[in-house]
Amino acid sequence: MTASAFIDLTSLIALIILGIALLVSLVRIVIGPSIADRVLALDLMTVIAMGFIGAIAVRTGLTLYLDIAIALALLGFLATVALARYILRRGLKVDAAMELQ
């Protein structure tokens, strides 16, 4: 087995495993009991998407995909921070309403 055939095979296996992980995290988003679980699954989907992009970059040999993965990582981080702030503010409003009763 040559090196290029080995890389093709391993990148294909990685894409299949990442696809399964993507489906599992999608299920978690749909049936997550709380919003925190959904935010965590959304963050996991961002990491899986970066893995997809990395595997495709290895498979095709184009390093441009790595720049896309970096941009996706920054967007995923900002989305997670924004959703965490939303959860925090929502929790503070619920706490304030409970104190008034």
C-alpha positions as CSV (number, residue, x, y, z in Angstrom):
1,M,0.0,0.0,0.0
2,T,1.4,3.4,-1.0
3,A,1.4,6.4,1.2
4,S,-1.2,8.3,-0.9
5,A,-3.5,5.3,-0.8
6,F,-3.1,5.1,2.9
7,I,-3.9,8.7,3.3
8,D,-7.0,8.4,1.1
9,L,-8.2,5.4,3.1
10,T,-7.7,7.0,6.5
11,S,-9.3,10.3,5.4
12,L,-12.3,8.4,4.1
13,I,-12.6,6.6,7.4
14,A,-12.3,9.9,9.3
15,L,-15.0,11.4,7.2
16,I,-17.3,8.5,7.9
17,I,-16.7,8.7,11.7
18,L,-17.2,12.4,11.6
19,G,-20.5,11.9,9.8
20,I,-21.7,9.6,12.5
21,A,-20.6,12.0,15.2
22,L,-22.5,14.8,13.3
23,L,-25.7,12.7,13.3
24,V,-25.3,12.0,17.1
25,S,-24.9,15.7,17.9
26,L,-27.8,16.6,15.7
27,V,-30.0,14.1,17.7
28,R,-28.8,15.8,20.9
29,I,-29.8,19.2,19.6
30,V,-33.3,18.0,18.7
31,I,-34.0,16.0,21.9
32,G,-31.8,17.9,24.4
33,P,-33.7,18.4,27.6
34,S,-32.3,21.9,28.3
35,I,-31.0,24.8,26.3
36,A,-27.5,24.3,27.8
37,D,-27.4,20.8,26.3
38,R,-28.4,22.2,22.9
39,V,-25.7,24.9,23.1
40,L,-23.1,22.3,23.9
41,A,-24.2,20.1,21.0
42,L,-24.1,23.1,18.7
43,D,-20.5,23.7,19.8
44,L,-19.7,20.1,19.2
45,M,-21.1,20.4,15.7
46,T,-18.8,23.3,15.1
47,V,-15.8,21.2,16.2
48,I,-17.0,18.3,14.0
49,A,-17.3,20.7,11.0
50,M,-13.7,21.8,11.6
51,G,-12.7,18.1,11.6
52,F,-14.6,17.7,8.3
53,I,-12.8,20.6,6.7
54,G,-9.4,19.3,8.0
55,A,-10.1,15.9,6.6
56,I,-11.1,17.3,3.3
57,A,-7.9,19.5,3.3
58,V,-5.8,16.4,3.8
59,R,-7.7,14.5,1.2
60,T,-7.4,17.2,-1.5
61,G,-4.1,18.7,-0.5
62,L,-5.4,22.3,-0.6
63,T,-4.3,24.3,2.4
64,L,-7.0,26.9,1.7
65,Y,-9.5,24.8,3.6
66,L,-7.4,25.3,6.8
67,D,-8.1,29.0,6.6
68,I,-11.8,28.3,6.4
69,A,-11.5,26.0,9.4
70,I,-9.9,28.8,11.4
71,A,-12.7,31.2,10.5
72,L,-15.3,28.6,11.5
73,A,-13.5,28.2,14.8
74,L,-13.7,31.9,15.5
75,L,-17.4,32.0,14.6
76,G,-18.2,29.0,16.7
77,F,-16.4,30.5,19.7
78,L,-18.4,33.8,19.3
79,A,-21.7,31.9,18.9
80,T,-21.0,29.9,22.0
81,V,-20.1,33.0,24.1
82,A,-23.3,34.8,22.8
83,L,-25.5,31.8,23.7
84,A,-23.9,31.5,27.1
85,R,-24.6,35.1,27.8
86,Y,-28.2,34.6,26.7
87,I,-28.6,31.6,29.1
88,L,-27.0,33.6,31.9
89,R,-29.4,36.6,31.4
90,R,-32.4,34.3,31.1
91,G,-31.4,32.6,34.3
92,L,-31.0,36.0,36.1
93,K,-34.5,37.0,35.0
94,V,-35.9,33.8,36.2
95,D,-34.1,34.2,39.6
96,A,-35.4,37.8,39.9
97,A,-39.0,36.7,39.2
98,M,-38.7,34.0,41.8
99,E,-37.5,36.5,44.4
100,L,-40.5,38.8,43.8
101,Q,-42.9,36.0,44.6
